[in-house]
Amino acid sequence: MIELKHISKVFPTGDGELHALEDVNLTINDGDVFGIVGMSGAGKSTLVRCINLLERPTRGEVLIDGEDLMAMSPAQLRQKRRSISMIFQQFNLLMQRTCLKNICFPMEIAGVPKAEAHKRALEYLEIVGLPDKANAYPAQLSGGQKQRVAIARALASDPKVLLCDEATSALDPKTTRDILRLIKDINKRLGITVVVITHEMGVVEEICTHVAVLEHGVLQETGTVEEIFSSPRTEAGRRLVYPDGVVIDQLPAANVIRIAFNGGSSYEPLIASLAIDCGVKANILGADTRNVNGKAFGTMLLGLPNDKAQIDKAMNYIKSQPNVTVEEVRDYHG
């Protein structure tokens, strides 16, 4: 378990002080894939670097399995860091070393015998899907392949925690999905706790179990991915979940309703059933929906016929459905 207690980080600047983190409290349980999300400048990278003390907090405690890293000697901290691996946006591979020797590097530092390190490095290359790249150099690899080698190198220290600092930001969408699937598979297969730093909610949707929303160094809200996507409690959370700004206060017109999907199987059958079972034909005016772990979350605006009986029939039908809420939207301007 990772526990961050009252973490603050202040950087001195020419103009005074920059408060990068302000009294952040966070608990990450073993086996979680925990997303820390926010816009640029939110303090995400500073926070993740506080977990392994690459950045030492100005105030607060960093506890891993109950041990306070802040109270450790340099030798104790070096030993503890071997259980906390990190992958970066720019891969950070040693260009003069082959893929195999890049993966062997942390084992060399730890004093693992050369033959054993070689054997384990080949196993890690197999895990990340690059068994044929042992003798290739980083310059010969694509971006996605470089990140796979970086992940294999991170696994070489047999970590309990994997920190991913914007690990897919430099990759194209397909490669990003492939790398995220690999990280998710590693989490399930090896039981490694994963902390994902990202500014993209799509990354959170793809692999995370829990998420924390950070803004200007302040923790805004935290919860399961389903909780945050179905009902973000803060303005910062709503901006991330609904970036196109489906804000009811500004939309609230005759015959327009807003449906919120809170974890059902799909929104499509509901719209079809509305026409088939109720005989009510609805126009989709706008939607911001997403699939999270096979469940539908998000909102949709529907335009209904100018007939009170049909409106009432549609409202009652939708209200009877599980994992769905509905409300009228007044003064809608399309």
N, C-alpha and C positions, 0 to 999 in steps of 0.2 A: 504493500500500500504506500502511495505517495501522499504526503500531507504537507501542504504549504500553509503556513500560519502567519497571518499579518505581514505578508511580504511587501516591502516597499523598496524601491530602487531610485536613488537620486544621482544624477550625473552632473558634475560641475561643468559649467560652460563659461564662455567669455562674458555672457550677459547675466550670470548668476547661477541658478540651478535648474536642471530639467528633471521633473518628477515623472519618470518613465512608468513606475508602478506605484499604486497607492493602496496599501492595506488589503492585499489580495489573499483570500482564504479559499482553498481548493483541496478536495480529497479525490484521489484517483485510485480506484480499487484494482486489485490484481486481476489481470485478464481483460480489462477494459480496452477498447479503442476509443480514446478520449480526444475529442477535437477542441482546440482553443482557436476561436475564430474572431476576426475583427478586421477592420479596414487598415490600410497602411498607417503606421504611426500609433497603433493601438497599444503597443507594448508586448505583442505576442512573442517575438523572438527573444526579447529580454527575459520574459517569464520562463520560457523553456530553457534558457541558458542558466537560469537560477536553479533549475531542478538538479543539474549536475555541478553547480557552482562554477561554471565557466564565467558567469557573472555572479559576484558575491552580493547578496542583498544588503542594502543599507540597514534594514531592520527586518526582523522576523525569523522564523524557523523553517528549515527544510528537513523533513523527516521521511526516511525511506525504511519501511519495516520497523518503525519505531526508533530508528537511530538518527540523531540530529547531525547532519553533515556539517553544519556551522561550527559544531564543537569538536570536530575531528582534527587530528594532526595532519600535516601534509602527507605523510606516509599512509595513514589510515584512509584519507580521502582518495589517494591514488588507487588503493586497493578497492574501495567502494565503487569508484568510477568504472572499473572493469565490468561491473554488472549493469552499466547504463551506457548503451551505444547510441550514436547519433548519425543521421544522414542529412545531407544538406542539398540545397537547390543546385549548387554547382559541382556536386559529386566529390570534389577534393581528392581525386585519385593521384597517386604518384606516377607521373607520366613516363618515367624512365624504367618502371617496373612492369612486368607482365601482369595480367589479371590474377594469375595464381599467386605471384609474389606480393601483389597488393593485399590479397586476402590473408596471406601468411604473416604480413607485417605486424599486426597486433599480437599474434601468437609468438612471434620472435621476441617482442618486447616483454611478454609475460613469461618467457623462458620455456615455452613448449618445445620439446625435441623436434628437430627438423623433419624427420620422417612422419611423425604424428601430425605436425602442422600441415605438411603436404597432403596427407590423407584426408584430413578434415577440410582443407581448402577445396579439394575436389568434390567432397560431399556438399559443401555450401554452393559451389557452382551448379551442382545438380539441382539443388533446392530452388535456385533462382532461374533455372531454365537455360543455363549457358555452359553445358558440359564440354562443348567444343571450343571454348574461348580461353582455355587455360594459358596458352602461350601467346595470345594476342596482346597487343599493347593498347592502352586507352585511346590513343589517336586513331586506332583502326575500328573503333566502336561507334555506334549511334548513341544518341543521348539516352535513350531508354536502356540500352545495353550497359552504358556506363553506370546508370543508377542501379541496375541489377547487381553489378560488381560491387558498388558501394554498399548495397544491402548485404551482400555476401560477406564483405569485410566487417560490417557491423555485427553480423552474427558470429564472427570468428572468436569473439571474446566471451561467447556463451552468456549473453546478457539476459537479465530479467526484465529490462525496460529498454524500449527502442524509441528514441526521440526523432521526430521527422519535422525538420524546419523548412517548410515550403518545398518539400521534396519533389513535387511534380510541377512546380511553377514554370520551369524551363522546357517542359515537354508538350508535345502536341496532344490533342484530346484523346486519340486512340491509345497512344503510349501511356498517357496519364491513367486511363482506365485499367490498362494492363498492369501497371505498377501498383495501383491501389488494390487490385485483386490479389497481387502477390503479397502485399503487406497484410491484407486480411487473412490470406491463407496461412502465412507465417504466425499470425496471432492465434489462429485456431489450432494449427498443427503443433506449435512449440509452446503455446501458452504464454507468450511474451506480452507484457503490457505495452501498448503503443500510445504515444502522445503525438497527435498530429497538429502542427501549426499551419494555419491556412487562412487566406482571405476569401476562399471560394466555398460557398455553401454546397456546391455540387460534390466537392470532396467529402464534406461532412455526410451528405446523403449516402454516398457510395459505401463508406466503410465504418463510420463511427457508431458507437453505442451511446455515448454521452457527449455533451458539448457544453462549453463555457463561452459566453459572449463577453469580449473585452473591448472597452472603448476608452481612449485617452488614459490608459493605465489603470482603469477602474473596472472591476468585475461587475458586469451588469446583471447577468443571470446565468444559471446553470441548471441542467436537468438531462433527462434522456433525450435523444434526438427526436423521438416521437412527441414528447412534451413541448419542446421548443418549436418544432415545425407546426404543431397543431394549434398552439396558443402562446406565442411569444408574449412575455409579460412586460417587456420594456420597449421603449422607442428604438433603442439600438438593435434589439432582437428583431423587431418588426421590419426595420430597414434592411436587415440581412435576409430574412425569410421572404419578404415581399418587396424586392428591389424596385419593382415597377409601380409601387405605391398604390395598391388597392385600398384606399382609405375611405371607410364608410361615411365618416362625418362630412366629407367633401362631395360624396356622390349622392347620400340620402335624399324617386319619381314614381310616379304612378306606374304600376305593373312591372317594376324591377325588383328582383329579390337577390339576396346574397346567400350562397350556400357555402358553409365551411365543412371540409372533409377532415375528419379527425381520426383516421386510421382504419377506414373500411377497405375492402378489397379493390374497388375501382369506382371512379365516378361515371364511367360510360354507361353501365347498365341502368343507373338511376335515371339518366336523361331519356334513355330508350323506354324504360318502364313508365315514365311519366306520360309519354305519348301513347303507349300501348294500353296500360292499365287505366289511365285516367282520361285519355283522349285529349290531353292538353299538349299543344305544340309550343315548345319554348325555343327562343333564340338565345344562343350563347353570345353575350355582349363582351365578355372578357373573362379570362381565366388565368390563374397562377397556381397551378397544381403540380405536384411532383410525387414520384414513387419512392418511398423510403422503406427498405426491407420488405418489399412486396405489398405495402399498404399505401393508400392514397391520403395525401395531406395537401392543404391549401384552400383556396377560395375560388368561387366562380360566380359571375353575375349573369342572371337569366332574365330575359324579357318575356313576360307572359301576355296572353291575349287581353284585350280590354273588355273583360267579362268577369264581374265579381264572383259569380258562381264557379267559374273555372279557376280563378285565382285562389278562392277558398279551398277548392278541391286539391289544387296543386300544393298549397301550403300544408294542408292536413296530411297529404300523402308523404311529403318529404319529411315532416316532423315524425312520422311513424317509422322512419328508417333508422337503423343503428349507425352510430358513429358519424352522424350528420346533424348539423344545426342550420337553421334558416332564419332570415329576418328580411323584412321589407326595406328597400332602399328608397328614400324619399328625395325628391329634387335631383334625380339623376340627369346628368348632361353628358351624352355620348360624344 
